[in-house]
Amino acid sequence: MTDLSHADWKDRAAKLTFRTQVFIDGAFHPAASGKTFASINPATGRALAEVASGDAKDIDRAVRSARRAFESGVWSRADPAQRKKVLLRLAELILENGTELALLDSLDMGKLVADAATIDVPGSAGIFQWYGEAIDKIYDEIAPTAPGNLAMIRRMPLGVIGAVVPWNFPLDMATWKCAPALAAGNSVVLKPAEQSPLSALRLAELAMEAGLPAGVLNVVPGFGETAGQALGLHNDVDCLAFTGSTEVGKMFLGYAARSNMKQVWLECGGKSPNIVFHDVKDLDAAADMASLGIFFNQGQVCSANSRLLVEASLKDALLEKLTARAAKLVPGDPLDPASTMGAIVDERQTQRILSFIGAARSTAKLVTGGERVSVDGGGCFIAPTIFSDVSPGDALAREEVFGPVLAVTTFETEEEAIAMANDTIYGLAASIWTNDLGRAHRVSERLRAGTVSVNTVDALSPQTPFGGFKQSGVGRDLSLHALDKYTGLKTVWIKY
Ligand code: NAD
């Protein structure tokens, strides 16, 4: 699928059919209210489909279905080898339907279809495969006890997991929640973001085709204030796994407190620093990755390296290289494999990014970009933008812009770099560029970030935990540690 031309992608897009209804108990249904909302392609401004607008009634129906499936044991008590078989088949089906899934995400939220096809789709398949492979290799424990006693420590599925996810990686964020939750034997009610519901609905259908029993995975599209809140407040949801903004993450803690004290796991925002020291070995590599770290997916990445902290002596040289790289990133039709940048998710987010740019014009120095770009006469596109001389107190250095806007600040000493990097409410990711191993260890130890990448940015794999300190969240996605979120420990003590 990576060798498809622009015409091929457009042709396939024109032939797509969309799944648009709520998916409950293994079948599609209209929303209980009969209401729908338009799914808009941000690259063109045109509506793709009318999607069912799920609300509290649909959420309740989905939770009941998930509970029934869980209590029946058809999945929750299935042989782990059986769960593995289904998840591995789902991984295959994701790849077999990769062109379609890549198109759904690209059309829905504007990402480059080439990225969706080569990064998001194989990423999702790889994670289902990883948890499928893992789940029949995890052993429980036996505690040391006095003779005549056997104390088993068992890891049990929790029950019904509510998952609420954002729009920046629609298929992958759904996968990060569903794969470990399902592998552990839970049932799931997934609420995709209102900006990007299409791939999650197709994923549910593929999961059924792979052999997942009806009711084990339910998908309710809808708005945060209706469907999202109803899931957060539902008294029969055992655990709520959220990815999204810090502001909404805090609401979920409140929903849990006001309802049944469900466990809440949060993957929230970031303002990740990328620190380049004078002793960096390869400044070109640092510039390549700094560019990728902020402009990939139009900067709509929770762990985007949106603050570049550069040692003062290197500032001019690095800025020159970065500007040259930004010049090669030209927003274009996301369905054109030659495009180097896609669209911003919607008009609201575009305006939000432009307002950060507008404010920064009077407090920092605009190096490049700073403008809205029109593609084929319209669309939500913003040129890659770099501001230098950003003071650490500026909004651009403190708030999550979630767009292609880099804030560059200089430092003089290692101590100052660490203090600046940590001077944020967030703690999701950080990067360091240095050729000094001692410095790499010293600095990475003191950075308050869930992932510290050294001589790269945003290092990530299914094998390593992902998540944040401070207001970037609670808990970790990916790796075996994600299973801690979706299981509870049970002690079974036998006296004999
Ligand atoms: P958002 O918080 O606005 O929405 C996320 C989800 O929450 C959506 O499904 C939305 O419908 C729902 N929601 C919104 N308001 C709600 C409410 N009042 N009650 C219940 N649910 C509600 O975030 P977004 O704009 O979709 O995504 C961008 C954010 O996601 C950024 O802050 C980004 O950093 C974060 N993010 C974090 C990670 C991570 O792993 N840490 C990954 C990707 C994105």
Residues whose N, C-alpha, C, O or C-beta is under 5 A from the ligand:
A	BS01	NAD	V164 V165 P166 W167 K191 P192 A193 E194 G222 F223 G224 E225 G228 Q229 T243 G244 S245 T246 V248 E267 C268 G269 G270 C302 S472
